[in-house]
Amino acid sequence: MSESVKTHTTHHVELAASTAYGNSFDAIYVGVSGNIDIIVGGVTAGYDNVPVGLHSLSGDGIAASTTADTMVLMSW
């Protein structure tokens, strides 16, 4: 049985200064390292110096204060 994986690529520069990118996700691939602020249940959790690679972080969105770039959000 194969699972369907949905992906969406985003750049932090696409985020409005006071809004959050609002796609929920189950994992995230980071293409350019930096800080990631993940919104989970209305609360922001910050991760500093996230390296390039695939991470098993999940959340309801990415805050505009994120400095990491070229992220692929994955959900299944």
PyMOL commands that set and color helices and strands:
alter all, ss='L'
color gray80, all
select helices_A, chain A and resi 12-14
alter helices_A, ss='H'
color red, helices_A
select strands_A, chain A and resi 6-10+20-21+27-32+34-40+43-50+53-55+61-63+69-75
alter strands_A, ss='S'
color yellow, strands_A
deselect
rebuild
show_as cartoon
